[in-house]
Structure formats: structure tokens, C-alpha cells
Amino acid sequence: MERFECGTRIVSGAGALASLGELGAGRALVVTDPFFRDNGVAEQVAKQTGAQCWELFSQVAPDPGLDLAAAGTARVRDFQPDLIVALGGGSAMDCAKAMKYFSGSGATFVAVPTTSGSGSEVTDFAILSHAGVKHPLVDRSLRPDVAILDSDLLGKLPRSLIADSGFDILAHALEAYAATGAGAITDALARDAFCAAYAKLPASFAGDTTVRQSVHLAATMAGMAFAQAGLGLCHALAHSLGGAFHVPHGRLNAILLPAVLDCNGSAVGHKYAELARAAGLGGSVDTIAIRNLKTALVRLRRTLEMPENLAQAGVDPGEVRQKREAVASAALADPCCATNPVKPTRQAVMDILDTVTGHG
């Protein structure tokens, strides 16, 4: 039996931010980072809500921690908004979700992603960091009521951000397609998301702004897929490595994904082969299609000028070796492992870490 639920109203296209005014807010709180505060976009968004009273919570930083979530929670309780708007990338949405969750606020929650990758605008997930560990928070109440995908916000994305967030889309889609909770609906979403992102990321990276809304939609579709189907070992390891070494999440996915394909291939090779053929990578038999998929991911990683291993990402290989036991334990305890297509062994995780560490 397959069940599918989204529950988030999605508004997309140029000028979609104008739909904020339809929500009838009286008191609006915009959760964002200093960049959008300083360039005036956060104030613009706040004014578009039409609220008589609005405030900015603009302290969001990458990998938001418990202290930041606590400060934001106190702000929600003090201000008592009836509308909370998360403006930014995954970190802004994670922080806003935690603020709403821990405050017990009944405010309408709107996510306005400005990067194309996390899919957080349609998921029940938030990631908080504490003491060098990333902790996934999963609860139905974390899913935004509305997601606004406005192409006008995508014109000036940095190239490195396009690459990092783009590989997050690919990892979300690929892992959702093979996850234990996958079904016909999630497969369709994951497959289309993967194919769109794979086809259009090089052009977006090269500066073609006309393809960015398609990539933006792919991120949301991949989010819808993994919210139902689950993720897997790639994300579990990205969470644990990200907490330990503070490498951007999408960059870690790019480093890890080919090695995770090798780990899971014996169990779900047919699914990987299907995805390869759907993306136009060919392969008359599954083994060739899987090889083509792995080769294509490695080639795309190079096209997007991303590191091939942790050493190239600036992580000291000696430090990885010192922390590998703790990193492996955190990955195996991560909720994403529960929906990996095979139950990963500790040795399998260690082998992947050895593969991606690199030399320094």
C-alpha cells in the first residue's frame, strides 16, 4: 500500500512573492540571514506580507545551532506573529522550522527558498548542529504551509552555491528513488527532478539564468520525493561529516555519492540503471547503465569545479582518520540510514570514508 501527502501549497514563477499579501497577516516575522537584511530583500518581503506590524530575525548563520534556535524561539514567543516567513537557503528554513516548533506557535509558515537544493520548503525535516554533530529533527509540524518559488530571486546566485545546492538535488532524487519507502509517485518526482537537475545544472553554473526556475522546481520535487520515500547513507554520512568538518552539505554529497552507489548497487542496481536510462545515459544492461551513471556524476562534479575528495575540500586526511570512528557512529545513528536500501554495516561505512578521504 502506498500513501502520499504533500500538504504544502506551492506558488511558483516570476513575481510569486506577491502571493504573500493574500495571507491576511497582521504580525509577520521574517527569518533570514544578514545578507538579505543588508541588501533590502528581507524588508521587501516583509512589506509584501501586508502586515501592519513586522520584524526581522536576521541572525541566521550556516549550520544553525541550538543557541541560535533558542534565541529565535524566544523572539517568536515575545513577538507572537501570525505569519512566519523563512527567506534564504536551507539554514534559514531549518532555523525558522525550529523556532516555530519549539515556540509552539500556530503561525502560518511560509518558506521562500533563494537557493535550489535543500527541498526544505516541502519537507518535515530540519537540521540543527550542536557540539560538532548535526541532529535531524523530523516532525509533521515542520512542513511549511506555503512554499513560494520566485524566479526573480535566482538571478545572482554564486557559482559555488549553484554547484553545492545542485548536487543536493541529485542526491535527494537518487536516494529517494532507491529508498525503502519509494513508490510510484515518489519515483516519478525523483526521476523528473534528477533528470532536470542533471541536464540543466551545467548551463546554470555557466550563467544561464533562464534554466534556474527549472532547477528550482527540481529541488522542490526532489524534496517532495524524499519527504515520503526517505533518504539513505549518502545523507547520513554528509550529516556526520558536515558536523565534524563544516564542509557545505551539497559538496559532501558530491564527494560521497559515487562511493555510495557502489555500496548499494548490489541491492538496487536495477533502480540506478532505470535512473541512468531516464537521464539519457544509456546502458543496454544494468551493469553498464550503473557504470554510466557513476561516470556521469564524476564528470558533472568536475564540470561544476567541485572537489573529488575531502582532502581537496580542505579537510586534513589525518583529522578524518582520527575522527572516523565517531563519524561512522554518527552516520549509522542518523535517521537517514533507516531508509537506505540495504542496512549499512560499520565496515561499509569505514570503506566509504577511506574512499573519500583523499591524500594530503
C-alpha positions in Angstrom: 0.0 0.0 0.0 1.4 3.4 -1.0 0.4 6.7 0.6 1.4 10.2 -0.5 0.8 13.5 1.2 2.3 16.9 0.5 0.2 19.4 2.4 2.2 22.5 1.2 0.6 24.9 -1.2 3.2 25.8 -3.9 3.3 29.1 -5.7 5.9 29.4 -8.4 7.1 31.7 -11.1 8.2 35.3 -11.6 6.6 37.7 -9.1 5.3 34.8 -6.9 6.3 36.8 -3.8 3.2 38.9 -4.3 1.1 36.0 -3.1 2.3 36.8 0.5 -0.3 39.5 0.5 -3.1 37.0 0.1 -2.4 35.5 3.6 -4.0 38.3 5.6 -1.2 38.6 8.1 -1.3 41.1 10.9 2.0 40.4 12.5 4.8 38.9 10.3 8.3 37.7 11.3 10.8 37.2 8.5 13.6 34.7 9.4 16.7 35.3 7.3 20.4 36.0 7.3 22.4 39.2 7.4 22.9 39.2 3.6 19.2 39.6 2.8 18.8 42.0 5.6 21.6 44.2 4.3 20.6 44.1 0.6 17.0 45.1 1.5 15.3 41.9 0.2 14.1 40.9 3.7 12.4 44.2 4.2 10.8 43.9 0.7 9.5 40.5 1.6 8.2 41.8 5.0 6.3 44.6 3.3 4.8 42.3 0.7 3.1 40.4 3.5 0.8 43.4 4.0 1.2 43.0 7.8 0.6 46.1 9.9 3.5 45.0 12.2 6.6 43.1 11.1 10.0 42.3 12.3 13.2 40.6 11.0 15.1 37.9 12.8 18.3 38.1 10.7 20.9 36.3 12.7 20.7 33.0 10.7 24.2 31.5 10.0 25.2 28.4 8.2 24.5 25.1 10.1 22.3 26.8 12.7 22.9 25.6 16.2 20.8 25.1 19.3 21.7 28.5 20.7 20.5 30.3 17.6 17.3 28.3 17.6 16.8 29.2 21.2 17.2 32.9 20.6 14.8 32.7 17.7 12.3 30.7 19.7 12.4 33.5 22.4 11.8 36.1 19.6 8.7 34.2 18.4 7.3 33.9 21.9 7.8 37.6 22.5 6.6 38.9 19.2 3.7 36.5 18.7 3.5 36.5 14.9 0.6 35.1 13.0 2.9 34.6 9.9 6.5 33.3 9.9 8.4 33.6 6.6 11.7 31.8 6.1 13.8 33.6 3.5 17.0 32.1 2.3 18.6 28.7 1.9 18.3 25.5 3.9 19.8 27.1 7.0 17.2 29.8 7.2 14.4 27.3 6.8 16.0 24.9 9.3 16.2 27.8 11.8 12.7 29.0 11.2 11.3 25.5 11.5 13.0 25.0 14.8 11.7 28.4 16.1 8.2 27.6 15.2 8.4 24.1 16.6 10.0 24.9 20.0 7.8 28.0 20.5 4.6 26.1 19.9 3.5 28.9 17.6 0.4 28.4 15.5 1.5 30.9 12.9 1.2 30.2 9.2 4.6 29.2 8.0 5.8 30.2 4.5 9.1 29.1 3.0 10.8 31.3 0.4 13.9 29.4 -0.8 16.6 31.5 -2.5 18.8 28.5 -3.4 17.8 25.4 -5.3 18.8 22.3 -3.3 17.5 21.6 0.2 13.9 21.0 -0.7 13.1 22.1 2.9 10.2 24.1 1.6 8.1 20.9 1.4 9.6 18.6 4.0 9.2 17.6 7.6 13.0 17.9 8.2 15.2 20.4 10.0 18.9 20.1 10.8 20.4 21.6 13.9 24.0 21.5 14.9 25.4 21.0 18.4 28.9 20.1 19.6 30.1 19.2 16.2 27.1 16.9 15.4 24.2 17.6 13.1 20.9 16.5 14.5 18.0 15.9 12.2 14.6 17.0 13.6 11.7 15.2 12.0 8.1 16.1 12.7 5.0 16.7 10.5 4.5 20.2 12.1 7.8 21.3 10.5 6.3 21.1 7.0 5.6 24.7 5.7 2.1 25.7 4.9 3.2 27.5 1.7 6.3 27.4 -0.5 7.0 30.3 -2.8 9.3 29.6 -5.7 10.0 33.0 -7.2 12.4 33.0 -10.1 13.1 36.7 -9.5 15.3 35.6 -6.6 17.6 33.4 -8.6 19.4 35.8 -10.9 22.6 36.4 -8.9 23.4 33.0 -7.4 27.2 32.4 -6.8 28.6 29.6 -9.0 29.8 27.6 -5.9 26.3 27.8 -4.5 24.8 26.6 -7.7 27.2 23.6 -7.7 26.7 22.7 -4.0 23.0 23.0 -3.9 22.6 21.3 -7.3 24.3 18.2 -6.1 22.0 18.2 -3.1 19.1 17.9 -5.6 20.8 15.0 -7.3 21.5 13.2 -4.0 17.9 13.8 -2.8 16.5 12.4 -6.0 18.8 9.5 -6.4 18.5 8.4 -2.7 14.7 8.8 -2.7 14.4 6.7 -5.9 16.2 3.8 -4.2 15.0 4.3 -0.6 12.9 1.7 1.2 9.8 4.0 1.2 9.9 4.6 -2.5 6.7 4.1 -4.6 5.3 5.0 -8.0 4.5 8.7 -7.0 7.8 9.4 -5.3 9.7 7.6 -8.2 8.0 9.9 -10.7 9.0 13.0 -8.7 12.5 11.8 -8.0 13.1 10.7 -11.6 12.0 14.0 -13.1 13.9 16.0 -10.5 17.1 14.1 -11.2 16.8 14.4 -15.0 16.1 18.1 -14.9 18.9 18.9 -12.5 21.4 16.7 -14.3 20.5 18.3 -17.7 20.4 22.0 -16.6 23.0 22.4 -13.9 25.9 23.0 -16.3 24.0 25.8 -18.0 23.0 27.4 -14.7 26.6 27.2 -13.5 27.8 28.8 -16.7 25.4 31.8 -16.1 22.3 30.9 -18.0 19.5 32.3 -15.8 16.7 31.0 -18.0 17.2 27.5 -16.7 17.2 28.3 -13.0 13.5 28.1 -12.3 13.5 24.6 -13.8 16.3 23.7 -11.4 14.4 25.4 -8.5 11.3 23.3 -9.3 13.5 20.2 -9.4 14.7 20.9 -5.9 11.1 21.1 -4.7 10.1 17.9 -6.5 13.1 16.0 -5.0 12.1 17.3 -1.6 8.6 16.0 -2.0 10.0 12.6 -3.1 12.4 12.2 -0.1 9.9 13.5 2.4 7.8 10.4 1.6 10.3 7.8 0.4 13.3 8.6 2.7 17.0 9.1 2.0 20.0 7.0 2.7 23.6 6.5 3.6 24.9 9.4 1.5 22.9 11.9 3.5 23.7 10.1 6.8 27.4 10.5 6.1 27.0 14.1 4.8 25.4 15.0 8.1 28.1 13.4 10.2 31.0 14.7 8.2 29.4 18.2 8.0 29.1 18.3 11.7 32.7 17.3 12.2 34.4 19.3 9.5 31.9 22.1 8.4 32.1 21.4 4.7 29.0 22.5 2.8 26.3 19.8 2.7 25.9 19.6 -1.1 29.7 19.5 -1.6 29.8 16.5 0.7 27.0 14.8 -1.3 29.0 15.3 -4.4 32.1 13.7 -2.8 30.1 10.8 -1.3 27.5 9.9 -4.0 29.7 7.8 -6.3 31.0 5.7 -3.4 27.5 5.2 -2.0 26.4 3.9 -5.4 29.0 1.2 -5.2 27.9 0.3 -1.7 24.2 0.0 -2.6 24.5 -1.2 -6.1 24.1 -4.9 -5.4 20.7 -4.4 -3.8 19.2 -1.7 -6.0 21.2 -1.7 -9.2 18.1 -2.0 -11.3 16.8 1.3 -9.9 20.1 3.1 -10.5 20.0 1.7 -14.1 16.5 2.9 -14.6 17.5 6.4 -13.5 20.6 6.3 -15.7 18.5 5.5 -18.8 15.9 8.1 -17.9 18.6 10.7 -17.8 19.8 9.7 -21.3 23.0 7.9 -20.1 22.2 4.7 -21.9 23.3 1.2 -20.9 22.0 -1.9 -22.6 22.4 -3.9 -19.4 22.2 -2.8 -15.8 25.9 -3.0 -15.0 26.7 -0.7 -17.9 24.0 1.7 -17.0 25.2 1.9 -13.4 28.7 2.5 -14.6 27.5 5.3 -16.9 25.6 6.9 -14.0 28.6 6.9 -11.7 30.8 8.2 -14.5 28.3 10.9 -15.3 28.2 12.1 -11.7 32.0 12.3 -11.5 32.1 14.2 -14.8 29.4 16.6 -13.7 31.3 17.1 -10.4 34.4 18.2 -12.4 32.3 20.4 -14.7 30.9 22.2 -11.6 34.5 22.6 -10.3 33.9 20.6 -7.2 36.4 18.6 -5.1 36.6 14.9 -5.6 37.5 14.0 -2.1 37.7 15.5 1.4 41.3 16.5 1.1 40.5 18.6 -1.9 37.7 20.1 0.1 40.2 21.4 2.6 39.8 18.6 5.3 43.1 17.2 6.7 43.2 13.5 6.0 44.9 12.9 9.3 42.0 14.5 11.1 39.5 12.4 9.2 41.4 9.2 10.3 41.3 10.4 13.9 37.6 11.1 13.8 36.5 8.2 11.6 35.1 6.1 14.4 33.0 8.9 15.7 31.9 9.9 12.2 30.9 6.4 11.4 28.9 6.0 14.6 27.0 9.3 14.0 26.2 8.2 10.4 24.9 4.8 11.5 22.7 6.5 14.1 21.4 9.1 11.6 17.7 8.6 10.7 18.5 8.6 7.0 20.2 5.2 7.5 16.8 3.7 8.3 15.6 4.1 4.7 18.8 3.2 3.0 18.1 0.3 0.6 20.5 -2.0 2.5 21.3 -1.9 6.1 24.8 -0.4 6.1 27.5 -2.2 8.1 30.1 -0.4 10.1 32.8 -1.8 7.7 30.9 -0.5 4.7 30.8 3.0 6.2 34.5 2.8 7.0 35.3 1.7 3.5 33.4 4.7 2.1 35.3 7.0 4.4 38.6 5.6 3.2 37.5 6.1 -0.4 36.5 9.7 0.0 39.3 10.9 2.4 42.0 11.5 -0.2 45.6 12.2 0.4 47.3 15.2 2.0 
